[in-house]
Amino acid sequence: MPEPVRAGQRYMPGLDGLRALAVLAVIAFHEQLGWAPGGLLGVGVFFTLSGYLITDLLLGQWAAAGRLKLADFWARRARRLLPALFVMLAVVAAWVTLADRARLAGLRGAVAAAATYSSNWYLIIQGQSYFARFAPPAPLDHLWSLAVEEQFYLAWPWLLLAGLLAARKARRGRPGGVAWLALPTLALAAASAATMLALYHPGLDPTRVYEGTDTRAAGLLIGAALAMAWPSRRAAGRAGRAGRAGRAGRGGRHAGGSARVRIVALDLAAAAGLAGIGLMIWRTGQYSPFLYRGGLVVLSVATAAVIAAAATPGALTGRVLGWAPLRWLGVRSYAIYLWHYPVIVLTTPANATENLGRAAGQTAATIAISAVSWRFIEQPVRRGALGRAWTQLRAADWRTAAARRAVLAARPAGLAAVTGGAAVLLVACAGLTGAVPAPPAGSGGSGSLAAGSALPSPPGNRAPAGGAPSGPAVSPAASLAPSAKSAPPASPAPAAAAGLRTSCRAVAHIGDSTSEGMISADYLPDPAQRLQAQYADVGVQQVRTDIVGARSVVETLPGTTNGYTAAQQLDTAGYHGCWVIALGTNDAADIAIGAPDDAAARIREMMSAARGQPVLWVNVISLLTSGPYAESSMQVWNAALQGACSHYPNLRVFDWATLAQPSWFISDGIHYTPAGYAIRGQQIADALARAFPATGRSKGCTVS
C-alpha cells in the first residue's frame, strides 16, 4: 500500500480519500456484499496509486539530487511496512494456535511467504484459489497483493534508473527530460496485459493471472507512466502559475482561463473515472472474462484519471476526495488492509453469506485495530522510534536494574498494547458474530462404505486445512439469490424410513465440486449426513466416490483425470454396478466458451464408459445470469441430457435443477451451504432408489 507523505513531498489529501474508497471496496467484496461483486478491484486501484506515488517520489529524488537514493528508499519501505505486518502475523498465528488449530498446518507456509513477500507465488505454486468459496478461506491469502507491490518496488527502481541514465546521456548530462520514459513504461504495461490475456482461460480459475506479478504489473506501470507525464511537482507548478497569471493583466487572465479549462477537463475525466470504477465494482466479478481481457487495464486508466485530477491543486476532485473522514481512513488504509481479512476469516462461520450486522461489527473491529496499529506501531517507527530505542539500548547502564527496566519499557510497551488490543478485539468480534472454530481437519470419516477416495484437486482450486477438496472456476455472480444460514442442518430423514430401497448393491459416484461438500467432514460433521451414509440408507452396500473439483467429461486439468477417464479406470479395475454421474456444470461452461465437443458428444462418451450398466445422471443448475456458468448454459446441457434418454434405456436423469432452492446456494451461485449439501446427498440417494427400485421398474427417464 502507498505510504503517507514524507518530508520533501507535497501532501495530496485526495489520494488518501482514494485509498479509503479502495480499501472499503475490498472489504465489501470479502464481506460478500451483493452490491460489490467487483470490490476486489480496489486492489487494482491501490496498484495504480502505488505505481504513481513511488515513481513520483523517485523522480523527485532524481530532480533534486541527480541520483536515486535506493538504500534510503528501501529502508523507508521496510520501516513503513514490516513492523505492522509482523505484529499482524504474530496475532493471527497466536489466534490460530489457541482457537483454530485446524488451520495451523496451512498457516506455517503462509506466514513464511508473507514475511518474504512471496505470498502470491506461494499460493500459485500451491495451486490455491483466491476466489473459490467452496473451501474455508485462509486468513493470510490477501497478502498476495502486498507481495506483488514489494516485488515491483525491488525491480522497478533499477529499471527506472536505467531509463533515467539513458535520458541523461541523450541530453548530454543535463537533468530533466524524463516524460518520454512514459512511452517505454506503457509498452511494458502492454506486455503485462498481453501476458494476462495469453494465460487467461474463461473455464479455469483465474488465480494465476489475477495474482501473478507479471500479469498485474500493468496497473503499477500505468501509475508509473502517469508520474512521468504528470508528476505532482509539475501539477502544483502549473496550478500555481495559473493562479499568478489570473491576477495579472489581460494576458494573465487568458493564461489563467486556459489553466481553469485544463482543471475542469481533469475534473471531468476524474468524474468519468470514478463512475467507471464504481460501475465495474457493481457489475463485474472475479470470474468476469472482461476483467482479464482488458478490464483491469480500463480500471487502471480510470484510476489514473482520478489521480491526475487529485494531484492538481484547485481541482474539485481533490477537495471531494479530501473529505476529512475519507482522509482519516486513507491514512490508515495499510493497517485496514492488513487486518480486515484475518478479522473476517477468523470470525465468520464456514460458508456464511451476506450478513450486514456481522459485516458492520467486523469492519468496526478492523478500523479500531488499525487505529491502534497506526498510533502505536506505524507512526512511532516512521518517526525513528526503533533508532532511538537502539541508541538507548547501547547507552544504557546495564549494571542497574532501574536502567534496564527503563530501556525495555520504552517502546515495546506499544507493541504489547497493540498485540493485546488486537487479540481482545478479535475475541470480541468473534463473540459478536457467534463464530466458532472450524472442526478439526479430518474429523469424521467416510466409514467403511467408501471403497474409493477423491483424487487430488487440480491447480487453481484451494484445498482446505486437512486436505479437503475445493471448488471449480465459476463465473461472475451477477444476480444471486439470498443464501441460507450456514449452520449445519439437522440430519435429513433417512430414505429407508419412507420405504425407498434400490436394486443397486454397488454405486460409483463420479462428480465435480458440486459433490465435494457431500463427502466433506468440514461441511457435514455428522457422518449420517454424508453421501456414503445416504446411499447406505437406500440399500447400497458398496460406494466408490471419485470426486474432483473443476472436473468435466472431456477437459483434463494438470494433475487430474476427466470424468471419462475416471470411469474407464473403474471399469478396468473390475467395477460392476450402478453409476451416478454428477457432471455437467463445467462441461456446460466449456461448451459456452467454444469447446470443440458439444453436450451430446460428451454424454455419449460418458455413457459408453458405463457399458450398459444402470446410470443415474444428475442435471445441473446455476443462479448466475451471465458468463459461461450462466443458467442459460446449464439449461442447454440439461436439454441435451434429457434428449439422450431415447438413446440409452439404462439412463435415468435426476431433475435436481427443478428441486434445488436458491437458499441452498452460497454466494457464488453454484456451490451449496452445508444445509444444501445435506439435502442434495439425501435427494440423490432417494432418486437412485426411485430410478432403480428394489422391486418393480421405474417409469420414464426423469426422476424428480
N, C-alpha and C positions, 0 to 999 in steps of 0.2 A: 504494500500500500504506500502511497506517497507520504513523505514525511512533512510535518508542518514547516512553515517558512523558517529559514535560518538567517543569521546575520549576513547582510550584503544582498539579500533578495527582497523584492517588493512583495508585500503581502497582498494576495488577491482573494478576498473573502468569498467571492462567487464560486471559486474552486472548492472551498470547504463545503459549501452548500451542495455542489455537485457530488462530492464524496458521500454526503449524507444520503442523498437520494439513491445513489448506487448501492450503498450497504443496506438501506431499507428494502430495496427491491430484492436483494439476495435473501434477506430474512423472510420476506413474503414467500419466496419460492420454497425455501426449506420448511416453512410452516405449512406448505401445500395449500395456500390460499388460492381459491379458484379463479380469482380475477388477475392473478400474476403467474400464469404458467411459464412465462418467459422471464421471470425475475432473476434467473441465473445470468442474464445479460448485464446485470450490474457489475459483474466481474470484468466484462469486456469494456465497460466504461472506465473502470479502475485502470485497466491496461493502457488505454489511450492516454488517460490523465497522467499515469506514471511515466510513460514514454516522453510526454511533453515536459513535465517538471524536471525530470532527471537530465534530459538533454539541454533544457534551458539553463539549468544550474552549471553543467559542464561548459556550455558555450559562454556563460558569464565569466567563468574562470579564465577561459581562453582569451576573451576580450580584455580582461583586466590585467592578466599576467603573461599572456602569450604561451601558456602551457596548461596542462591538465594536472591537477593535484590528486592523482588517483589514490595514493595511500590515504590521504585525508578523506577522500570521498568514501572509500570502503570502510574506513574506521568509523565514520559517522553513520553509515548504514548499519554496521554491526551494533553500535550503541543504541541506535533507534529501534532496531527490530529484535535483537536476540534476548534482552532481559525479559520483556513481556512474553515472548514466545516460550522461554524456558520455564517461567512461572506457570503458564497455562499447561504445559506438558506435565509438569510435576503434579499439579492439582488433578488433572484428568487421570494420570497414572495412579495416584492415590485413591481416587474415587473408584476406579475400575477394580483395583486390588481389593478394596474393602467391601464394595457393594455390588459389583457386577463382574465376577470373576470369569464368567463365560466369554467375555471379550478380551481377557488378558493375553491369551496366546497371540491373537492377531494384533494386539496393541504394540508389542515389542518392536516389530519391524517398522510399524508406522511411526513410532517415536524416533527411531534411528533415522528414518528417511526425513522426518520433519526437521530434525536437528541439523541435517546436512543439506537441507533444501533440495531434496531429490524426490519429494513425495509424488510428483506427477509421474515420473518414470517408474517409481516403485509400484504404483497402482497399475500402470500399463503393463509392466512385466509380469505382475502377479495375475493379470487377466481379470482385474476387478472393475466393475462398472460403477461409475459415479452416479448413474441415473436409475439403475434397476431398483425398484421399490419392493421387489419380492423379498429380498434379503434384508435382515436388520442392518441399518447403516452403521458405519464406524465413526467414532467421534472426531477423528482427525482427517477425514477424507477431504475436507475443504481446503487443507493446506497445500493442495496441488497448485493453486494459483500463486501463492507466495513463492513456491519453488520456481515457477515459470519466471516471475519477476526477478528473483535473485539471480537466476541463471542468465537472464538478459543483462542485469547490472554487471555481471562479471565479464561478459563478452563484448557488450556494446561499447564501453569506453575505449577499448582497443581499436575497434572498427572506426569509431568517431575520430580518434586521434590520427589514424592513418589518413582519413579524409581531410582533416584539418591541416596535416603536414603537406598533403598534396596540394591543397588550396594555397597554402603559404608559398610553396615552391612555384606554383603557377603565377602568383602575384609578386615573385621575386623578393620574398621576405616581408612584404608589407602585411599588416594584420587586416582582418576583416574578410569580406567576400565569401561568406560561407553559405549563403542562401542557395547556391546552385547544388549544394550537397543534398538538398531535399529530393532531387531527381533520382540519384542512385539509391537513396534511402527508400523512396517509393517503389523502386524496382525490386529491392529486397522484400518489401511488403507484398508486392505482387507475386513474387516467388513463393512466399509463405502461403498466401491464399491459394495459389495453384497446387501446392503440396496438399493442402486440406482437400481441395476438390478431387485430386487424384486418389487420395486414400479413403475418401468417404464412400460408403455403400449404404443406401437407404434401408436395406434389410438387416443390417448389422448394428450392434450397439456402437454409438459414436464416441465412446470414451477416448479412444486413441486419438482421434482428430480433435476432440474438444480439449484434451489435456496436454497434448504434445507441445513442447517448446517450439519446435519447427513450424507447426501449424498455427500456433497462436501468436507468433511473433509479429504478425501483420498489424494487430491492434497497437502494440507498443511502437512499432516503426512508423505508423501513421502519426502518432503523437509526436514522435521524434522529428519527423519531417515538418510538422507544424511549428515546432520550436525553432527550426532553421529558417522557415519562411516568415514567421510571425513571433519572434521572441518577445518575452514580456517587456524587455527594455525598449524595444522599438515601439511596441504598442503604447507604452507610457509616454515615450518621447513624442510620438505623433499627436497623442491627445493633448499633451502639454503645449506643443507648438500651435495646435489648432486653437486652444484657449487664448494664447497670447495674440494670435493673429486676429481673433474675433474682437479683441479690444483695440486693435489698431484701426487704421483708416479704411478706405473703400476696398483696397486690395486685401487688407487683413480680413474684412468681413467676407470677401469672396473665398479666401482660403478657409476661414472658419466654417463657412457654409458647406464647402466641399468635405471638410472633416466631419461635420454633423451628418451629412448624407452617408458617409462611409460608416459612421457608428450606427445609424439607423439600418443600413444594409446588414451590418454584423448582427444587430439585434433580431432582425427578421430571419436571418439564416439560423441563429441560435434557437428562435422560437420553433422554426421548422424542425431543427434537430431534436429539441426536447419532445415535440409532438411525435416524431418518428421513433424515438426511444420508447416513449410511453406506449405507442401503438404496438411495437414489437414485444414489449413486456406483456401486453394484454392479449395479443393474438397469436403469438408463436410459442413453441415449447421446445424442450430439449431434443426431441426427435424430428423437428421440422426440417425437411430437406433444404428449405430456403436458407436456413442459418449457415449451412455448410457449403452452399453453392453461391456464396457471395453475401449472405445476410449479415454475417459478422463484420464484413468489410463495410457494409452500409452503416452498421451500428457505429463503427469507428469513425467514419466520415461525419456522421451526425454528432458524435461526441466532440470531434474536432471543431465543428462549427460552434458548439456551445462554449468550448474552451477559448476559442479566439475572441468571442464577444466578452466572456467573463474576465479575460486578461486585459481588456481595454478600459481604461478609466473613463467614466462618463457614460458607459453603456448601461442600458436598463437591465440587461441580463445579470450583470454583476451585482446590482442593487437588489434584485429579486432573490437571486440565489444566495446573497449575503445576509439574508434574514437571520437574526440572532439565534433562534433555536436550531436552524439548519447548520449554522457555523459551529455551534457547540457540539452537535453530533458529528459533524465532519472532522473536527479536530481529534475526536476520539474514535474515528472510523476504523483505525487499525486494530485497536483493542476490541471494538464491537465485532469486527470480522473474526478475530481470533476466538472470541468466547461464544459467539451466538450458536455455532453448530454443536459444540460439546454440550451446551445447555439444552438445546433442542433434543439431541440424540439421547442423552442420558436421563432425561425427564419426560420422555414421551413413550407411552405404551407401544408395543410392537404393532406395526401396520395401522396405527391410528391415522385418521384422516383429518380434514379441516375442523378445527375447534377454536373459535375466536377467543374464548376465555383462557384456554391454555396458552394460545399464542401470545395474548396480551401479558400474561404472567411471565412467560419465558423471555419476551422482549424486554420487559421491565427489569428482570433479573440480569439480563445481558448488559443493559445500559448501566445498571448500578455497579456491576463488576468492572465494567470498562472505565467508569469514572474513578474507581479506586485504583485501577491499574495506571491510569493516566496521572493521577495525583501522587502516588507513592512509588511508582516504578519508572514510567517513561519520562516524565518531566525531570525528576532528580538525576537520572542517568544522563539525559541530554544536557543538563547543566553542570555536568562534571562531578557528580556525587561519587562515582567509582574512583576517579583520580584523587579526590580529596580523601576518601577513605583509605586508599593505598598509601598516600602521604602520611596520614595519621598513624597508619599501622607501622610504617617504617620508623616513624619518630617516637613511637610510644615507648614508655618506660615499662618494660615487662617485669621489672623487679617488684612492682607494687600491684596488688590485686585491684586497687581502685582504678589505676590507669588502664589495666586490662579490660575491666568492665566497661569503661567509658568508650574505648575503641570498638569493642564488639557491639555496643548498643547504638552506635552512630547511625548506620543506615540499614543494617539487616532487619531492624525492627519494622521498617516499612515493608520489606519483602514478606516478613511473617504476617503482617497485618493484611496484606492483600491475599496471601495464600489462605489464611484462616477465613477472611471475609468471603472470598470466592467459594470456599467449601461450604460455609454456612448458607450462602445464598443459593448454591446448588441444592443443598438439602432442603431448604425452604421451598424452592421451586418444585422439587420432587414431591414434597407434601402437598403443595398447591394443586399439582396436576394429577396426583394419585398414581404416579408411575411406580412400577415395581420392577425389580431386576429381572432380566430375561432368564428363562430356565437354563440350567447348566447344559453345555453342549453335549449332545449325545444322550440326554436323559430320555428315558422311554425308548425301547427298541421296537423293531418291527415284528418281533416274535418269530416263532418257528415257521410261520407260514411263508415268510419271504425267502424263496429259493434263489432269487436273483437280487441284484442290487443296482442302484443308479450308477451310470457311468459318470466320469468326471465332467464338470461343467465346462463349456467352451470358453476360450478367451473372450473378454468383453462382458462376462457375467460374474457378479460377485458371489462368492460362497460365504455364508455367514459363519460366525465363530463356531468351530467344531466341525466344519466341513459340509454343512447342509448346502444343497444346490441353490442355484439362483435363477433369475428370470431372463427372458429374452429381450431383444430390442423391440421397442414399441414406438408408435408414432405420437405426435403431439396430442395432449389431452385438450382438444379444442372445446368440447362441451361434455362435461362429466356430470352424471347424476350423483347425488349425495351418497356417501358410503355409510355402511353400518358401523356401529361401535366395534372396536377391535377386540373386546374381551372374548376369550374362548367361550363358545356356546355350550349349553347343556348337551349331553350325548343324545343324538337323534334316536328315535325309536328304532330298534333293530328290525330289519326287514322280515326276519323269521317270525316276529310277533304278528305280522299280517299274513302269515302263511305263505310267503313267497319263497320258493326254492327253485334252484336251477339244475338243469341236467349237466352243466359244465362242472367236471371234477377238477380240472386244471384250467387256469386262466393266465395268459401272458398279456400284461398291460404295457403298451408302448405309448409314451406320451412326451410332451414338452413341458415347459414350466407351468402351464395351467394344471398340471397334475402333481407338481412337486410338493405343493403345500399339503396334499392329501396323505403324503407319507412322512411328513416332517414333524419331528417331536417339538421343534421350535414353535410351530404353528398350532399343532394339536397335541398338547402334552398328554391327554388321555389316550392310551393305546386303543381303546374301544372305538374311538372316532376315526382312526386312520383307515386307509383304504384296504389293507390286508384283512383287518377285522371285519370291515363291511362285507367283503367278499365271503368271508367265512360264515357270516350270518345267513347267507342265502345258499349255503351248502358247498361252497368251493373248498377243496381240500389242499390244493397246491396253487400258490400265487407266485408268479415271476413278474417283477417290475423292471422295466428298462426305460427310465425317465431322464431326459437331458434337456436343460434349458436351451432355447433357441433352435430346437430340432425341427426339421421338416422332412418330408418323404425323400426329397431329391438332394437338396443342398447339403454339403458337408463342411462344417467349420473345423478349423485346426484342432486336433486332439479329440475329436468326437466321431460318432458314426451317425449317418442319417437313419431315418425310420426304416427304409427298405433293407439296408444292410443289417440293422439290428434284428429285424425279423428273420432274415436269412441265417444269421448266426444262431438264433434259437432253433431254427429248423435243422441246421447242420448238427447241432448238439443233441438232436433227437426229440425235441419238444413235440408233443401231440396233445391238442386240447382246443379250448376256445381262445379267441383273441379279442381284446378290447383295444381299439385304436383311438387314441385321443390326440390326433394330429390334425393340422389344417390351418391353425392360426398363422403360423409363419409361412406356410405354403401360399395362403391367400395373399399375404403381403408381398411375397417374392413374385407371384404372378402379376400383382398390381404394378410392380416396377419393371416389368418386362422380362421375367424369367422365361426361358425357351419352352419349358414344359407346362402345358395347361392343366387344369384341375382334373379333367377326365383321364389324362395320361398318368398323373400321379396316383390317382385312385386305382387304376388298372395295375400299376406296378406293385402297389401295396397288397392288393387282393391276390396277385399271383404268388406272393411270398407266403400267404396263408394256406395255399394248396387245398382249397375247397373246404377247409375246416370252418366252423361257425365264427363269424366276425360281427362284433357289435362296434359300430363306429360312432363316436360322439361328435356331433356337429359343433359349430363354433359361433361365438358372439363377441362383439366389441361394443363399448359405449362411445367410441370415437367417431367423429363425423368427418374427419379429413385425414389425409396421409395414407400410406399403404395399409395400415391396420384399421382403416375406417370400416364401419359396419357394412357399408356397401360392398366392400371386397369380401367380407365374411358371407354375405348373402349369395354372392356369385358362387363361392365354394360350396355352400350348403345346397344350392340348386343342383350343382354337378353331382354331389353325393347322393341326393335323392334320385337323380336320373340313373345312377349306377345300379339301383335296386333291380331294375328289369333285366340286367345282365348277370347278376350274381344272386342265385337263390339262397346262398349261405350268408348273405349280408343283411343286417338289420341296422337302422340308423336311430340313435337315441337323440331326440329333439331337445337337447339341453338349451338351445337358443330360445325356445318358447318358454321354458320353465324358469330360467335364470332371472333373478330380480336385481334391479340396479343397486339396491342397498347391500348386495353381497360383494360388490366390487370395491377395490381400493382405488386411489385417485388416478392410477394410470389407465383405467378403463378396460383392462384386460385381465389382470390377476385379481385374486379374491382375498377377502378378510378370513380370519380363522373360522368364523361362522359360515362363510361362503364355501370354504374348502370342506368343512364337515358335511354340509348339506350336499355338495357336489359328489363326494365319495359315496354317501348313502344312496343318492339317486342313481348313480351309475350302477351300483350293485343291484338295486331294485330293477333297473332297466334290463340288466343281464338276465335276471330271473324271469322277467316278462318276455324277453326276446327268445330265450331258450329255456322254457319251463321244464320242471322235473316230470310233469305229466302233460300230455297233450302237445299241441303245436301252436305257436304264436300265429296271429293273423295279421297279414300285411307287413310292409317293410318298416314303417315308422313306429317307434316306441316312444311314448310320451308319459 
